[in-house]
Amino acid sequence: EVPKLGKEASLKAIKEWGQPKSRITHLIFCTTSGVDMPGADYQLTKLLGLRSSVKRLMMYQQGCFAGGTVLRLAKDLAENNRGARVLVVCSEITAVTFRGPTDTHLDSLVGQALFGDGAAAVVIGADPDTSVERPLFQLVSAAQTILPDSHGAIDGHLREVGLTFHLLKDVPGLISKNIEKCLVEAFDPLGITDWNSIFWIAHPGGPAILDQVESKLGLQQEKLRATREVL
């Protein structure tokens, strides 16, 4: 079902892009919902009828930072392969995490309560031909960092029972404590220091995370409205 859900998102993205799917040169597929061989990238290639020579990259177990990771990789591929058009797909079926609670891991209920099934897709390229393509956003920069003292904050492991998921209570605090430093590193080169002056789409990792980030940065309520709607 993961590739089928990804297909729905892909068809919408390709339609909005405005070009035939034969122009897609690369496919990045990311899911945390299991591991298969051949992977969901292969299955989606067949479902969409993409060219058999499409260059595929399958990513598993990226969890909460999957969206940022695939955008970063797609940006690199598009900028370093002339004419590349990268179809990026994330798809999740959360049944793999669903099971009864245990006394030792009540935190697993948090993940079951927060996350649901869904998929998203975009087409990314460099130097768009605006006479036939309809670009919506420009991907200016992408980065990744490891927060100090964050080891073990979020854990997921594939076991016989499925995907086990554990979330420490201090995750909202870890994120809010480090968020401004990360933003400064990202936006200083662009001369941006007012966090209310930018458009926000944040990963909806839970109400507590959003509340603490909003408070820490002094964000106006409407800045995280789209994120809260997704949550």
Backbone hydrogen bonds, N-H to C=O, Kabsch-Sander energy under -0.5 kcal/mol:
donor,donor_aa,acceptor,acceptor_aa,energy
5,L,1,E,-2.5
6,G,2,V,-2.0
7,K,3,P,-2.0
8,E,4,K,-1.4
9,A,5,L,-1.5
10,S,6,G,-2.4
11,L,7,K,-2.6
12,K,8,E,-1.4
13,A,9,A,-2.2
14,I,10,S,-2.8
15,K,11,L,-2.0
16,E,12,K,-2.2
17,W,13,A,-2.1
18,G,14,I,-1.8
19,Q,14,I,-0.7
23,R,20,P,-2.1
24,I,21,K,-1.7
25,T,85,R,-2.1
26,H,85,R,-1.7
27,L,55,K,-2.7
28,I,87,L,-2.7
29,F,27,L,-0.5
29,F,57,L,-2.4
30,C,89,V,-2.5
31,T,59,M,-2.0
34,G,32,T,-1.7
42,Y,39,G,-0.6
43,Q,39,G,-1.9
44,L,40,A,-2.7
45,T,41,D,-1.9
46,K,42,Y,-1.8
47,L,43,Q,-2.5
48,L,44,L,-2.7
49,G,45,T,-1.0
50,L,45,T,-2.0
54,V,51,R,-1.8
55,K,25,T,-2.5
56,R,54,V,-0.6
57,L,27,L,-2.5
59,M,29,F,-2.9
61,Q,31,T,-1.2
65,F,62,Q,-1.3
66,A,63,G,-1.7
69,T,65,F,-2.1
70,V,66,A,-2.7
71,L,67,G,-1.8
72,R,68,G,-2.0
73,L,69,T,-2.3
74,A,70,V,-2.5
75,K,71,L,-2.3
76,D,72,R,-1.7
77,L,73,L,-2.4
78,A,74,A,-2.7
79,E,75,K,-2.3
80,N,76,D,-1.3
81,N,77,L,-0.6
81,N,78,A,-0.5
84,A,81,N,-2.4
86,V,124,I,-3.3
87,L,26,H,-2.8
87,L,85,R,-0.6
88,V,86,V,-0.6
88,V,122,V,-3.1
89,V,28,I,-2.8
90,C,120,A,-2.6
91,S,30,C,-1.8
92,E,118,G,-2.9
96,V,93,I,-1.0
97,T,94,T,-2.0
98,F,95,A,-1.2
105,H,102,T,-0.7
108,S,105,H,-1.4
109,L,106,L,-1.6
110,V,107,D,-1.2
111,G,107,D,-0.9
112,Q,108,S,-1.5
113,A,109,L,-2.1
114,L,110,V,-2.3
115,F,111,G,-2.1
118,G,92,E,-2.0
120,A,90,C,-2.4
122,V,88,V,-1.9
124,I,86,V,-2.7
126,A,84,A,-0.6
130,T,128,P,-1.1
132,V,129,D,-1.9
133,E,129,D,-2.9
134,R,17,W,-1.3
139,L,137,F,-0.5
140,V,138,Q,-1.0
147,L,145,T,-0.5
150,S,147,L,-1.1
153,A,150,S,-2.3
155,D,166,H,-2.7
157,H,164,T,-2.0
159,R,157,H,-0.6
159,R,162,G,-3.6
162,G,159,R,-1.7
163,L,96,V,-2.5
164,T,157,H,-3.0
164,T,162,G,-0.7
166,H,155,D,-3.0
168,L,153,A,-2.9
171,V,168,L,-1.5
174,L,170,D,-2.6
175,I,171,V,-2.3
176,S,172,P,-2.5
177,K,173,G,-2.2
178,N,174,L,-1.0
178,N,175,I,-0.6
179,I,175,I,-1.6
180,E,176,S,-0.5
182,C,178,N,-1.8
183,L,179,I,-2.2
184,V,180,E,-2.7
185,E,181,K,-2.0
186,A,182,C,-1.7
187,F,183,L,-3.0
188,D,184,V,-2.2
190,L,187,F,-1.1
191,G,187,F,-0.5
191,G,188,D,-1.7
192,I,187,F,-1.9
193,T,191,G,-0.5
195,W,193,T,-0.8
197,S,194,D,-1.7
198,I,195,W,-0.5
205,G,203,H,-2.2
210,L,206,G,-2.0
211,D,207,P,-2.8
212,Q,208,A,-2.1
213,V,209,I,-2.4
214,E,210,L,-2.5
215,S,211,D,-2.1
216,K,212,Q,-2.8
217,L,213,V,-2.2
218,G,214,E,-0.7
219,L,214,E,-2.1
223,K,220,Q,-1.9
224,L,221,Q,-1.1
225,R,222,E,-1.2
228,R,224,L,-2.5
229,E,225,R,-2.0
230,V,226,A,-1.8
231,L,227,T,-2.1
